[in-house]
Amino acid sequence: MLFVGLAWFVPLLLGLPRSFLAADTPGSYLGDLGVWARFVVGIGAFVLAEQQVERGLRIKLGQFLKAPLIAPGSVAPFAEAVTTALARRDSRVAEAICLVLAIIAGVVAFANTHTATVSSWAVEVSADGNRLTATAWWMVFVSQPLFVFLLLRGLWRHFVWAQLLRRIAGLELRLVATHPDGNGGLAFLASYPNAYALFIFGVSAAIGAAIAKHLLQESLTSTTFSMIAGGWLVVVLALFAYPLSAFSKPLGQLKERSLLMLGTQATRYHRSNERKILGTNVVAVSTDEAQQQADDIADPTKQFETTRKLSAMLLNRSAIVPVAAAALLPIAAAGATILPYKEVFSVLKKLLLL
């Protein structure tokens, strides 16, 4: 892949012959977990994820019209919201800002090399002072900015998608409380975070590598590892909960109104059945009501029970296991460098089953 070649392979060539030092040699390029995680796994995942994300979101968006879930009066606002989102997604200004921030991040990443006491692939330590290698200069202006740019652009595009979903949630939607998906017809949205599994894996790989490097000088307990992994999982889930939470209001209102209407119908139906069986109502006998026949009123019991089970929360465990696993596996790999595999697996299992 072109981007991986630019970010990882070119620096490898610039660092010859030192680049081919054994991976277990201190300061070697091939032995730097951060380099592998950011410029091979991270950039590779970001690039591959882009098409996967676009395809996944396009399918989800199309479902609103295929169902159709958009009320006739909201079709025009829906189209306007989509057009605005596409313009923001492809905004040159937004990409320029991401690029500037990426360049700044590249410079900052190597700003403390003057404190190094041992030579490595990034810095040469001598009596005259520390000097960045050709590999490091490439990292400053190409590799690191490329990684950060792809990361920021991916986050920006997700923010645009999140805003689009929140705007759609405010439109008039053709929801039905008894829909078999248990979410009024919106359950298809619950799995959209899985389109970002590769993207999240790339971010987690970089974080996991940073944790692993830190653990080379520090000890780690199972409790601390659980807090780190759990905290990162919360951040990831919050990223996707933000847009999905906007649908909790219309779903909650749908459930409330449906239960009230079905409850009213159930009262009429069962009081009518009561008169049919007993000849009269047990309480609040009414002459006008007595003229109603049970056969004229539909039984809403099944609809009422189904509506009671409707969930206003779209984010659920079963729908997001793939993206949760993508977030946790690199962190688990970092923890496994210090902790026994059984403890790491136990923590991972508990977090995925929450």
N, C-alpha and C positions, 0 to 999 in steps of 0.2 A: 504494500500500500504506500502511495506517495507520501502522505503525511507522516506515517511512521518512519519511512525512510529519511525524510528531512529532519525529523526530531530525534531519532535514535541512531540511525546508521551513519549519517554524515558525521556526527560527533565522534563516533567510533573510529572512522577513518582519520579524522583530524588528530586523534590522540595516539595514532600509531607511533612507535611500537608498544607504548605503555598500555594501550587499550587491551592488549591480549595477555596482560598479566592474569594469573589464575584468579578465579572469582573469589577465592578465600584469602587473597592477598589484601591487606589493609589499604584502603584508598583506591582499589581497582575499579575501573568503569563497569566491567561486567558483573562485579559483585555488589554494586549499589542497587539496593531494592527500590529506592525512590526513582531511579532512572527507568528501571523496567516497568514499575507501576504506572508512572505518569506518561512516559513517552512511547511505550509499546502497548500495554494493556489499556491505559486511560484514553489515549488519542485513538487507538484502534476501536475501542468501544464507543467513543463519542461519534466517530464517523459512521460506523455500522448502525448505530442506534438512530441516526437521523432519518433514514428511509423507513425504518421500522416504526418510529414515532409518527411520521407523517401518514403512513398507511393506516396505522391503528386509529389515529384521531379522525382521519377522513371517514372511516367506517362508522365510528361513533356518531359523528356529526350527521352523516347521511341517514342514520336510523331515525333521527328526529323528523325527517320528511317522509321516509318510507312507511312509518307506523300508521298514519302520521300523528305526531305528538304536538305539533304546532297548530294552535287554533287559527282559523281563517283570518281573523283580525290581527294576528301577530306574525303573519308570514312576511310582511314588508319589514317590520322591525327586526325580525330574525335575519333576513337577507342583509340588512344594513349592518347588523352586528358582525356577521361573518365577513363582510367586505372590509369593515374597519379592522378586524382582527388580522386578516391577511395582509393589509397594508402595514400594520404595526410589526407583524412577523418579519416582513421583508424590508423593514425600515433601514436605510443606509445610515441614518443618524445613530440609531441604536447600535448598529454593528461598529460604527466608528468609535463610539463610546466604549464598547467592549474591547476594541483593539487598543485604545489608549490605556485603559486599565490593565490590559494584559501586558503591555510593554512596561508599565510601571511595576507590575508584579514580577516581571523578569529581572529588572534591575534590583529590586528589593531582595529577591531570593538569594542573590550573590553579594549583597552589600556588606556582609560580615566576614568575608573571606580574609580580611586583614588580621583576624584574630586566630586564624589557623596556626597550629604549631607543627603539623606534620604534612608533608606533601601528599597530594592525591591527584586524581584525574582532573580536578577542578582548579587546583592552586599549586603553585610551586613555591615552597618556602626556602628562603635563602637569607644570608646575612644582610643583603641589601634591601630586604623587604619581600613581602608576598606579592606574587604576580599571577594573574589569571592565565590559564592555559588557553590555547586556541579552541579546545573543546568547550571550555567554560564560556568563552565569549560567544560561541555559537548558541550555547544554551541561553545566555542572557537575551540575545536579540532574535532568536528563532524558536528553539524548542520550548522553553518555558512560556513565552508569549502565545505560542500556538496552542499549548495545552490549556492555558487560562482562557484564551479567546473562545475555544470550542466549548469550554465549561460555561462561561458567562453567556454565550449565545444560546446554549441549550436551556439555561435557566430563564433567560429572557423570553424565549419562545414558549416555555411552559407557563410563565406568568401571563403572557398574552392569551394562551388557551384557558387559563384559570379565569381570567377576566371575562372571556367570552362565555364560559359556562355560567358564571354568576349573573351575567346579563340575560342569558337564556332563561335562567331560573326565575327571573322577574317577569317573564312574558306569560301570557295566558296559555296554559298547556292542557292538552286533552288527556288527562290522567284518569285512571279508574281504580278505585280502591280494591276491587276484587281481582285485579290482574294476577295471574298465577305466579309471576316472578316475585311477588311479595313486596314490591317497591313501586306499585302504581303504574308500572310500565317503564320505569327508569333503571331497572337493575343492570341493563347493558352498560351503563356508565361506570358501574362499580369496578369493573375490571380494566378500565382505561390505564391505571397506573402501571400495569404490566407491560404496556408498550414502552415504558421507560426503564425496564429491567436492565438492559445493557448500559444505558447511560448511568444509572445508579451504581452498577457494578464498577464502571470506570472510576467514578468518584470514590467509591469505597476502597478500591484498590490503592489509590493514592493515600487515603487516610490510613489504611491498614499498613502500608509500607512505612509511613511516618511513625506509627505506633510501634512497629517492630524494631525500627532503628532506636527509638527511645528506650525500649525494653532491654536493649543490649547493655545499658548502664543501670537499669532500674529493676527492682523485683516487682512481681505482680501476683496479687491474690485473686482467688475466684470471685470474691465480692467486688473488687475493683473492676475486674474484667466484665462482670455482669452490668455494672453501672455504665461503663464505656459503651458496650454493645447496645444496651437498652436505651441509653441516651441518644445514640446515633439513629437507632430505629425510630425513636419518637420524632426526631427531626425529619426523617424521610417520610414518615406517615403524615406529619403535619403539612408537608409540602403538597400532598395530594388531598388531604382533608379540607384544605382551604377552599378549593373550588366545589368539591362535592357537598360541603356543608350548606351551601346556598340552597340546595334542593330540600333541605330538611323542613323549611318553612312551608312551601307549597304542599309537601307530602303530609306534614302535620295537620295543615288546614283541611286537606282532602280527607284524612282519616276522621277528624273531628266532625266535619259536616256530614260525612257518609254515615257515621255511627248514629248521629242524631236523627237523620232521615230514616235509616233502617230501623232504628229503635221505635220511631213513631209508627212505621208500618208494622213492626212486630207486635206492638201493643194492639193495634186494630185487628190484626190477624188472629192473635191468640185469644183476645176477648170474644171475637166472633166464634172461634172454635169452642170456647168455654160455653157460650150460649147454646151452641149446637148440641153439646154433650149434656149439659145440665139444664138446659131450657131457659136459663137466665144467667146474668153475671153475678158473681159472688158479692162484689162491692160496686158502688156507684152505678146502680142500674139506671139506664136511660132508654126512654121509649124510642127516640130517634135512632139511637144506636142499634136497638133491637131489630130494626128493619133491614140492617145489613146482613148479607149472607156470606158465610165463610168462603164459598166457592168464588165469590167475586173479588176476593183479596188474595194476592200472591203471598206465598210463605217466604219471608226474607231471612229465615234462620241461617241457611248456609252462607248467604252473602254477609250476614252480620258476623259470623264466626271467622270468615275469611278476612274481613275488614279489620277485625280486632288484632289479627296477626300481622297486619301491614306495618312495615318498619320505615320510619322516616330517615334512617341512617343508611346512606349508600356505601359507606366505607365499612367493609366487613372482612373478617380474617380469611375466609375461604377464597375470596376474590383477589386478595393481594399477596398470597403466599409467594408467588414467583418473585415479585419485586422486593419483598421482605427478605427472601433468601439471598437475592443479589446484593442487598445492603449488608447482610451479616456475614456472608462467607469469607470475604477478604479480612474482615475484622477477626473472625474466628481463626483464620490462618495465622494472623499476627499473634494472637493469644496462644496458639499451639506451639510457638517457639519457646515459650516459658512454662506454660501449664500442661499438665497431663491431658492427653487427647480426650479421655473420658469426661473430665471436668468441662472442657471446652464444648464437647458434644452435648453435655447435659444443659449447659447455659443456652446453647443454640436451640435446642429442642424446646426448652421452656419459653423462650422468646417467640418462637414461631407458633407455639400453641396457645399464646395468650388470647 
